[in-house]
Amino acid sequence: FKVRFLSYFGHKVFFFFLFIFISNLHPYILFLTNSISLFLGLLVLPVLQLRFSCLSLYISFLIFYFVSGSYFIFH
């Protein structure tokens, strides 16, 4: 009787502490994902800005060559 009662009580305590542990993991996981997203944001944003600046530079060169070429052709 004692062994069966203790094993039943032990399972209850184990699942109770497991529930407490898992429910306490949520803020840490949220903090970890926010930290990773902030860190990746710091890395990705300059790359995107560089890409868009290179793209705008390329487009401005195309417009310049188109305008200058059309000027020399039509004048």
Jmol script that loads the backbone (N, CA, C; Angstrom):
load data "model"
ATOM      1  N   PHE A   1       0.831  -1.199   0.000  1.00  0.00           N
ATOM      2  CA  PHE A   1       0.000   0.000   0.000  1.00  0.00           C
ATOM      3  C   PHE A   1       0.869   1.254   0.000  1.00  0.00           C
ATOM      4  N   LYS A   2       1.957   1.239   0.818  1.00  0.00           N
ATOM      5  CA  LYS A   2       2.808   2.419   0.885  1.00  0.00           C
ATOM      6  C   LYS A   2       3.496   2.682  -0.449  1.00  0.00           C
ATOM      7  N   VAL A   3       3.983   1.640  -1.086  1.00  0.00           N
ATOM      8  CA  VAL A   3       4.707   1.819  -2.346  1.00  0.00           C
ATOM      9  C   VAL A   3       3.763   2.332  -3.423  1.00  0.00           C
ATOM     10  N   ARG A   4       2.584   1.765  -3.496  1.00  0.00           N
ATOM     11  CA  ARG A   4       1.626   2.201  -4.504  1.00  0.00           C
ATOM     12  C   ARG A   4       1.186   3.647  -4.250  1.00  0.00           C
ATOM     13  N   PHE A   5       0.961   4.022  -2.989  1.00  0.00           N
ATOM     14  CA  PHE A   5       0.557   5.388  -2.674  1.00  0.00           C
ATOM     15  C   PHE A   5       1.685   6.370  -2.992  1.00  0.00           C
ATOM     16  N   LEU A   6       2.918   6.004  -2.643  1.00  0.00           N
ATOM     17  CA  LEU A   6       4.044   6.899  -2.898  1.00  0.00           C
ATOM     18  C   LEU A   6       4.310   7.043  -4.387  1.00  0.00           C
ATOM     19  N   SER A   7       4.167   5.958  -5.142  1.00  0.00           N
ATOM     20  CA  SER A   7       4.398   6.074  -6.577  1.00  0.00           C
ATOM     21  C   SER A   7       3.300   6.925  -7.225  1.00  0.00           C
ATOM     22  N   TYR A   8       2.066   6.788  -6.758  1.00  0.00           N
ATOM     23  CA  TYR A   8       0.985   7.632  -7.274  1.00  0.00           C
ATOM     24  C   TYR A   8       1.231   9.091  -6.906  1.00  0.00           C
ATOM     25  N   PHE A   9       1.607   9.325  -5.659  1.00  0.00           N
ATOM     26  CA  PHE A   9       1.879  10.687  -5.216  1.00  0.00           C
ATOM     27  C   PHE A   9       3.111  11.252  -5.931  1.00  0.00           C
ATOM     28  N   GLY A  10       4.098  10.412  -6.164  1.00  0.00           N
ATOM     29  CA  GLY A  10       5.295  10.857  -6.880  1.00  0.00           C
ATOM     30  C   GLY A  10       4.974  11.273  -8.302  1.00  0.00           C
ATOM     31  N   HIS A  11       4.108  10.546  -8.970  1.00  0.00           N
ATOM     32  CA  HIS A  11       3.699  10.922 -10.324  1.00  0.00           C
ATOM     33  C   HIS A  11       2.946  12.242 -10.319  1.00  0.00           C
ATOM     34  N   LYS A  12       2.100  12.450  -9.315  1.00  0.00           N
ATOM     35  CA  LYS A  12       1.373  13.721  -9.233  1.00  0.00           C
ATOM     36  C   LYS A  12       2.341  14.888  -9.045  1.00  0.00           C
ATOM     37  N   VAL A  13       3.304  14.700  -8.151  1.00  0.00           N
ATOM     38  CA  VAL A  13       4.278  15.765  -7.896  1.00  0.00           C
ATOM     39  C   VAL A  13       5.134  15.999  -9.131  1.00  0.00           C
ATOM     40  N   PHE A  14       5.522  14.910  -9.797  1.00  0.00           N
ATOM     41  CA  PHE A  14       6.348  15.045 -10.998  1.00  0.00           C
ATOM     42  C   PHE A  14       5.616  15.832 -12.084  1.00  0.00           C
ATOM     43  N   PHE A  15       4.358  15.486 -12.333  1.00  0.00           N
ATOM     44  CA  PHE A  15       3.610  16.201 -13.372  1.00  0.00           C
ATOM     45  C   PHE A  15       3.300  17.641 -12.966  1.00  0.00           C
ATOM     46  N   PHE A  16       3.128  17.881 -11.658  1.00  0.00           N
ATOM     47  CA  PHE A  16       2.906  19.249 -11.200  1.00  0.00           C
ATOM     48  C   PHE A  16       4.146  20.105 -11.460  1.00  0.00           C
ATOM     49  N   PHE A  17       5.324  19.588 -11.089  1.00  0.00           N
ATOM     50  CA  PHE A  17       6.547  20.355 -11.322  1.00  0.00           C
ATOM     51  C   PHE A  17       6.873  20.454 -12.807  1.00  0.00           C
ATOM     52  N   LEU A  18       6.507  19.445 -13.571  1.00  0.00           N
ATOM     53  CA  LEU A  18       6.700  19.521 -15.017  1.00  0.00           C
ATOM     54  C   LEU A  18       5.817  20.609 -15.617  1.00  0.00           C
ATOM     55  N   PHE A  19       4.586  20.704 -15.146  1.00  0.00           N
ATOM     56  CA  PHE A  19       3.693  21.765 -15.617  1.00  0.00           C
ATOM     57  C   PHE A  19       4.243  23.143 -15.244  1.00  0.00           C
ATOM     58  N   ILE A  20       4.731  23.288 -14.005  1.00  0.00           N
ATOM     59  CA  ILE A  20       5.305  24.571 -13.575  1.00  0.00           C
ATOM     60  C   ILE A  20       6.525  24.905 -14.423  1.00  0.00           C
ATOM     61  N   PHE A  21       7.361  23.914 -14.690  1.00  0.00           N
ATOM     62  CA  PHE A  21       8.572  24.145 -15.479  1.00  0.00           C
ATOM     63  C   PHE A  21       8.222  24.559 -16.907  1.00  0.00           C
ATOM     64  N   ILE A  22       7.279  23.869 -17.523  1.00  0.00           N
ATOM     65  CA  ILE A  22       6.904  24.191 -18.903  1.00  0.00           C
ATOM     66  C   ILE A  22       6.217  25.548 -18.970  1.00  0.00           C
ATOM     67  N   SER A  23       5.373  25.857 -17.992  1.00  0.00           N
ATOM     68  CA  SER A  23       4.705  27.158 -18.022  1.00  0.00           C
ATOM     69  C   SER A  23       5.688  28.292 -17.762  1.00  0.00           C
ATOM     70  N   ASN A  24       6.765  28.026 -17.041  1.00  0.00           N
ATOM     71  CA  ASN A  24       7.778  29.054 -16.829  1.00  0.00           C
ATOM     72  C   ASN A  24       8.738  29.168 -18.002  1.00  0.00           C
ATOM     73  N   LEU A  25       8.743  28.213 -18.893  1.00  0.00           N
ATOM     74  CA  LEU A  25       9.617  28.304 -20.062  1.00  0.00           C
ATOM     75  C   LEU A  25       9.113  29.324 -21.073  1.00  0.00           C
ATOM     76  N   HIS A  26       7.826  29.605 -21.074  1.00  0.00           N
ATOM     77  CA  HIS A  26       7.256  30.481 -22.104  1.00  0.00           C
ATOM     78  C   HIS A  26       7.892  31.872 -22.141  1.00  0.00           C
ATOM     79  N   PRO A  27       8.080  32.567 -21.005  1.00  0.00           N
ATOM     80  CA  PRO A  27       8.729  33.889 -21.106  1.00  0.00           C
ATOM     81  C   PRO A  27      10.156  33.812 -21.605  1.00  0.00           C
ATOM     82  N   TYR A  28      10.879  32.744 -21.214  1.00  0.00           N
ATOM     83  CA  TYR A  28      12.263  32.625 -21.671  1.00  0.00           C
ATOM     84  C   TYR A  28      12.327  32.363 -23.167  1.00  0.00           C
ATOM     85  N   ILE A  29      11.419  31.533 -23.670  1.00  0.00           N
ATOM     86  CA  ILE A  29      11.390  31.261 -25.110  1.00  0.00           C
ATOM     87  C   ILE A  29      10.985  32.515 -25.863  1.00  0.00           C
ATOM     88  N   LEU A  30      10.031  33.264 -25.314  1.00  0.00           N
ATOM     89  CA  LEU A  30       9.620  34.518 -25.941  1.00  0.00           C
ATOM     90  C   LEU A  30      10.772  35.514 -25.972  1.00  0.00           C
ATOM     91  N   PHE A  31      11.506  35.609 -24.864  1.00  0.00           N
ATOM     92  CA  PHE A  31      12.666  36.504 -24.812  1.00  0.00           C
ATOM     93  C   PHE A  31      13.732  36.065 -25.804  1.00  0.00           C
ATOM     94  N   LEU A  32      13.929  34.754 -25.910  1.00  0.00           N
ATOM     95  CA  LEU A  32      14.943  34.240 -26.829  1.00  0.00           C
ATOM     96  C   LEU A  32      14.569  34.520 -28.274  1.00  0.00           C
ATOM     97  N   THR A  33      13.322  34.300 -28.637  1.00  0.00           N
ATOM     98  CA  THR A  33      12.913  34.563 -30.016  1.00  0.00           C
ATOM     99  C   THR A  33      12.946  36.051 -30.322  1.00  0.00           C
ATOM    100  N   ASN A  34      12.572  36.891 -29.345  1.00  0.00           N
ATOM    101  CA  ASN A  34      12.661  38.333 -29.571  1.00  0.00           C
ATOM    102  C   ASN A  34      14.100  38.777 -29.726  1.00  0.00           C
ATOM    103  N   SER A  35      14.995  38.197 -28.930  1.00  0.00           N
ATOM    104  CA  SER A  35      16.407  38.564 -29.039  1.00  0.00           C
ATOM    105  C   SER A  35      16.971  38.141 -30.385  1.00  0.00           C
ATOM    106  N   ILE A  36      16.598  36.939 -30.830  1.00  0.00           N
ATOM    107  CA  ILE A  36      17.090  36.468 -32.125  1.00  0.00           C
ATOM    108  C   ILE A  36      16.541  37.334 -33.242  1.00  0.00           C
ATOM    109  N   SER A  37      15.263  37.698 -33.157  1.00  0.00           N
ATOM    110  CA  SER A  37      14.686  38.516 -34.223  1.00  0.00           C
ATOM    111  C   SER A  37      15.289  39.916 -34.231  1.00  0.00           C
ATOM    112  N   LEU A  38      15.577  40.465 -33.048  1.00  0.00           N
ATOM    113  CA  LEU A  38      16.232  41.778 -33.009  1.00  0.00           C
ATOM    114  C   LEU A  38      17.634  41.704 -33.587  1.00  0.00           C
ATOM    115  N   PHE A  39      18.365  40.633 -33.244  1.00  0.00           N
ATOM    116  CA  PHE A  39      19.723  40.476 -33.755  1.00  0.00           C
ATOM    117  C   PHE A  39      19.714  40.276 -35.262  1.00  0.00           C
ATOM    118  N   LEU A  40      18.782  39.463 -35.747  1.00  0.00           N
ATOM    119  CA  LEU A  40      18.683  39.264 -37.193  1.00  0.00           C
ATOM    120  C   LEU A  40      18.222  40.530 -37.890  1.00  0.00           C
ATOM    121  N   GLY A  41      17.377  41.307 -37.213  1.00  0.00           N
ATOM    122  CA  GLY A  41      16.959  42.580 -37.789  1.00  0.00           C
ATOM    123  C   GLY A  41      18.127  43.523 -37.963  1.00  0.00           C
ATOM    124  N   LEU A  42      19.040  43.528 -36.987  1.00  0.00           N
ATOM    125  CA  LEU A  42      20.230  44.371 -37.108  1.00  0.00           C
ATOM    126  C   LEU A  42      21.126  43.911 -38.245  1.00  0.00           C
ATOM    127  N   LEU A  43      21.110  42.622 -38.534  1.00  0.00           N
ATOM    128  CA  LEU A  43      21.942  42.121 -39.630  1.00  0.00           C
ATOM    129  C   LEU A  43      21.272  42.283 -40.985  1.00  0.00           C
ATOM    130  N   VAL A  44      19.962  42.080 -41.035  1.00  0.00           N
ATOM    131  CA  VAL A  44      19.260  42.057 -42.316  1.00  0.00           C
ATOM    132  C   VAL A  44      18.995  43.463 -42.832  1.00  0.00           C
ATOM    133  N   LEU A  45      18.714  44.396 -41.937  1.00  0.00           N
ATOM    134  CA  LEU A  45      18.351  45.741 -42.369  1.00  0.00           C
ATOM    135  C   LEU A  45      19.453  46.439 -43.165  1.00  0.00           C
ATOM    136  N   PRO A  46      20.721  46.418 -42.733  1.00  0.00           N
ATOM    137  CA  PRO A  46      21.754  47.041 -43.576  1.00  0.00           C
ATOM    138  C   PRO A  46      21.916  46.363 -44.927  1.00  0.00           C
ATOM    139  N   VAL A  47      21.719  45.046 -44.956  1.00  0.00           N
ATOM    140  CA  VAL A  47      21.828  44.336 -46.233  1.00  0.00           C
ATOM    141  C   VAL A  47      20.710  44.780 -47.170  1.00  0.00           C
ATOM    142  N   LEU A  48      19.493  44.914 -46.633  1.00  0.00           N
ATOM    143  CA  LEU A  48      18.385  45.383 -47.465  1.00  0.00           C
ATOM    144  C   LEU A  48      18.599  46.821 -47.913  1.00  0.00           C
ATOM    145  N   GLN A  49      19.104  47.663 -47.012  1.00  0.00           N
ATOM    146  CA  GLN A  49      19.368  49.046 -47.391  1.00  0.00           C
ATOM    147  C   GLN A  49      20.447  49.110 -48.463  1.00  0.00           C
ATOM    148  N   LEU A  50      21.467  48.281 -48.320  1.00  0.00           N
ATOM    149  CA  LEU A  50      22.532  48.255 -49.321  1.00  0.00           C
ATOM    150  C   LEU A  50      21.999  47.763 -50.656  1.00  0.00           C
ATOM    151  N   ARG A  51      21.143  46.755 -50.606  1.00  0.00           N
ATOM    152  CA  ARG A  51      20.590  46.231 -51.851  1.00  0.00           C
ATOM    153  C   ARG A  51      19.734  47.282 -52.546  1.00  0.00           C
ATOM    154  N   PHE A  52      18.889  47.962 -51.774  1.00  0.00           N
ATOM    155  CA  PHE A  52      18.030  48.972 -52.387  1.00  0.00           C
ATOM    156  C   PHE A  52      18.829  50.179 -52.857  1.00  0.00           C
ATOM    157  N   SER A  53      19.912  50.517 -52.149  1.00  0.00           N
ATOM    158  CA  SER A  53      20.727  51.637 -52.612  1.00  0.00           C
ATOM    159  C   SER A  53      21.462  51.257 -53.892  1.00  0.00           C
ATOM    160  N   CYS A  54      21.944  50.015 -53.965  1.00  0.00           N
ATOM    161  CA  CYS A  54      22.590  49.565 -55.206  1.00  0.00           C
ATOM    162  C   CYS A  54      21.581  49.511 -56.346  1.00  0.00           C
ATOM    163  N   LEU A  55      20.375  49.073 -56.056  1.00  0.00           N
ATOM    164  CA  LEU A  55      19.339  49.016 -57.087  1.00  0.00           C
ATOM    165  C   LEU A  55      18.980  50.416 -57.572  1.00  0.00           C
ATOM    166  N   SER A  56      18.847  51.357 -56.644  1.00  0.00           N
ATOM    167  CA  SER A  56      18.522  52.719 -57.061  1.00  0.00           C
ATOM    168  C   SER A  56      19.679  53.349 -57.823  1.00  0.00           C
ATOM    169  N   LEU A  57      20.919  53.016 -57.433  1.00  0.00           N
ATOM    170  CA  LEU A  57      22.077  53.515 -58.180  1.00  0.00           C
ATOM    171  C   LEU A  57      22.088  52.948 -59.596  1.00  0.00           C
ATOM    172  N   TYR A  58      21.778  51.668 -59.730  1.00  0.00           N
ATOM    173  CA  TYR A  58      21.719  51.031 -61.048  1.00  0.00           C
ATOM    174  C   TYR A  58      20.617  51.666 -61.905  1.00  0.00           C
ATOM    175  N   ILE A  59      19.461  51.907 -61.305  1.00  0.00           N
ATOM    176  CA  ILE A  59      18.356  52.525 -62.054  1.00  0.00           C
ATOM    177  C   ILE A  59      18.716  53.948 -62.466  1.00  0.00           C
ATOM    178  N   SER A  60      19.382  54.682 -61.574  1.00  0.00           N
ATOM    179  CA  SER A  60      19.768  56.052 -61.937  1.00  0.00           C
ATOM    180  C   SER A  60      20.795  56.050 -63.068  1.00  0.00           C
ATOM    181  N   PHE A  61      21.724  55.082 -63.062  1.00  0.00           N
ATOM    182  CA  PHE A  61      22.672  54.973 -64.178  1.00  0.00           C
ATOM    183  C   PHE A  61      21.961  54.627 -65.481  1.00  0.00           C
ATOM    184  N   LEU A  62      20.969  53.734 -65.412  1.00  0.00           N
ATOM    185  CA  LEU A  62      20.206  53.403 -66.612  1.00  0.00           C
ATOM    186  C   LEU A  62      19.469  54.623 -67.148  1.00  0.00           C
ATOM    187  N   ILE A  63      18.855  55.371 -66.264  1.00  0.00           N
ATOM    188  CA  ILE A  63      18.144  56.580 -66.696  1.00  0.00           C
ATOM    189  C   ILE A  63      19.120  57.586 -67.290  1.00  0.00           C
ATOM    190  N   PHE A  64      20.293  57.731 -66.655  1.00  0.00           N
ATOM    191  CA  PHE A  64      21.290  58.672 -67.161  1.00  0.00           C
ATOM    192  C   PHE A  64      21.760  58.276 -68.565  1.00  0.00           C
ATOM    193  N   TYR A  65      22.072  56.980 -68.745  1.00  0.00           N
ATOM    194  CA  TYR A  65      22.527  56.537 -70.069  1.00  0.00           C
ATOM    195  C   TYR A  65      21.410  56.633 -71.101  1.00  0.00           C
ATOM    196  N   PHE A  66      20.183  56.366 -70.702  1.00  0.00           N
ATOM    197  CA  PHE A  66      19.065  56.485 -71.628  1.00  0.00           C
ATOM    198  C   PHE A  66      18.852  57.942 -72.042  1.00  0.00           C
ATOM    199  N   VAL A  67      18.889  58.848 -71.081  1.00  0.00           N
ATOM    200  CA  VAL A  67      18.677  60.268 -71.383  1.00  0.00           C
ATOM    201  C   VAL A  67      19.832  60.815 -72.207  1.00  0.00           C
ATOM    202  N   SER A  68      21.062  60.481 -71.820  1.00  0.00           N
ATOM    203  CA  SER A  68      22.206  61.001 -72.578  1.00  0.00           C
ATOM    204  C   SER A  68      22.262  60.375 -73.972  1.00  0.00           C
ATOM    205  N   GLY A  69      21.917  59.092 -74.079  1.00  0.00           N
ATOM    206  CA  GLY A  69      21.902  58.456 -75.396  1.00  0.00           C
ATOM    207  C   GLY A  69      20.826  59.032 -76.286  1.00  0.00           C
ATOM    208  N   SER A  70      19.652  59.258 -75.720  1.00  0.00           N
ATOM    209  CA  SER A  70      18.586  59.858 -76.529  1.00  0.00           C
ATOM    210  C   SER A  70      18.926  61.304 -76.897  1.00  0.00           C
ATOM    211  N   TYR A  71      19.651  62.001 -76.060  1.00  0.00           N
ATOM    212  CA  TYR A  71      20.048  63.379 -76.384  1.00  0.00           C
ATOM    213  C   TYR A  71      21.004  63.378 -77.576  1.00  0.00           C
ATOM    214  N   PHE A  72      21.979  62.457 -77.557  1.00  0.00           N
ATOM    215  CA  PHE A  72      22.940  62.417 -78.666  1.00  0.00           C
ATOM    216  C   PHE A  72      22.306  61.889 -79.949  1.00  0.00           C
ATOM    217  N   ILE A  73      21.304  61.024 -79.826  1.00  0.00           N
ATOM    218  CA  ILE A  73      20.665  60.490 -81.032  1.00  0.00           C
ATOM    219  C   ILE A  73      19.769  61.540 -81.678  1.00  0.00           C
ATOM    220  N   PHE A  74      18.987  62.254 -80.878  1.00  0.00           N
ATOM    221  CA  PHE A  74      17.990  63.165 -81.438  1.00  0.00           C
ATOM    222  C   PHE A  74      18.488  64.590 -81.632  1.00  0.00           C
ATOM    223  N   HIS A  75      19.705  64.922 -81.203  1.00  0.00           N
ATOM    224  CA  HIS A  75      20.186  66.295 -81.390  1.00  0.00           C
ATOM    225  C   HIS A  75      21.421  66.293 -82.231  1.00  0.00           C
TER     226      HIS A  75
END
end "model"
wireframe off; spacefill off
backbone 0.3
color backbone group
